[in-house]
């Protein structure tokens, strides 16, 4: 169910061919631009004073521009535009309906398994920010589409992280719908993944990335912490809580750099780091710190999360405290900023650290919205105006996720 996932992260990054869309939603939407320029500069740690809502942002190509933070209604509008382009309801499913997201604007097929889960998670965020029957129904129909397309148990998928992304989507959707089928699908797939992926023979623990058992990657271990804790919260089964702690202890020991806050991407059997930080792995580690804080007060997960946030702020942007890097090398990296946006914004909300990071995340949302095209779609290259011949569904999740994410704490 992969495109070139992680092959590209482990080997040579190269640019993918862009897919051009021919459907256009004609939208008359005014750009609201602030007039004041304020430079984004590195602040003294640990505190960062809140900046003005109109932030000067360094783009990839054209220096500084001043843009306004999008409104909550604009965040909803961005989600609706996305659905107008990519949502496909394709039939009935029992007494309900089934749907999936097209992979591109040419409607050449459904999104790949893991990117589909992330698009649904983006929709879950949008519902949490602007609840409506329409968005809730779409979550249900898309979940039905996953069941219809891939079955109830995904043991034929060799990628353990894919299974975790899907289980995480299901348990988050369950929190909205209270549908026992969603809970069962999350539990059964998480348990299947754990039984084949957890290993202590090499490196003392951790989950293998694939069934080939070659590397242990943050992209499976960190979201599995979040998923396990959400399963614990939903079921009360302490086994899930124990597994979450086991995973996090291993991640902190093997992949987290306490001196910098960087979360490495992968480690091989020999104990060699094979991948550096990426926004989605940095973000899910932050989410793992957040969800563990309350249950393990003796471990200062809040401090670890702050350190990881600082690293993203200082080292994963076009300039310190600026706009998140594009990560545009291949199709599977193009939507990773959406995953970072989700967990970073929730961390800020839950830890009360708006004064530290709110202005920075607001600036990213503002910049993404400022480069939307005439249809209202935003691609992942936030320093460049989005072309009207839109590319693919995954790369256009980033701006929607960031715009909705900031309203977790605003």
Secondary structure, 3 states (H helix, E strand, C coil): CCCCCCHHHHCCCCCCCCCCCCCCCCCCCCCCCCCCCCCCCCCCCCCCCCCCCCEEEECCCCCEEEECCCCHHHHHHHHHHHHHHHEEEEEEECCEEEEEEECECCCCCECCHHHHHHHHHHHHHHHHHCCCHHHHHHHHHHHHHHHHHHCCCCCCCCEHHHHHHHHHHHHHHHHHHCCHHHHHHHHHHHHHHHHHHECCCCCCCCECCECCCCEEEHHHHHHHHHHHHHHHHHHCCHHHHHHHHHHHHHHHHHCECCCCCCECCEEECCCCEEECCCHHHHHHHHHHHHHHCCCCCCCCHHHHHHHHHHHHHHHCECCCCCCECCCCCCHHHCCHHHHHHHHHHHHHHHHCCHHHHHHHHHHHHHHHHHCCCCCCCCCCCCCCCCCCCCCECCCCCHHHHHHHHHHHCC
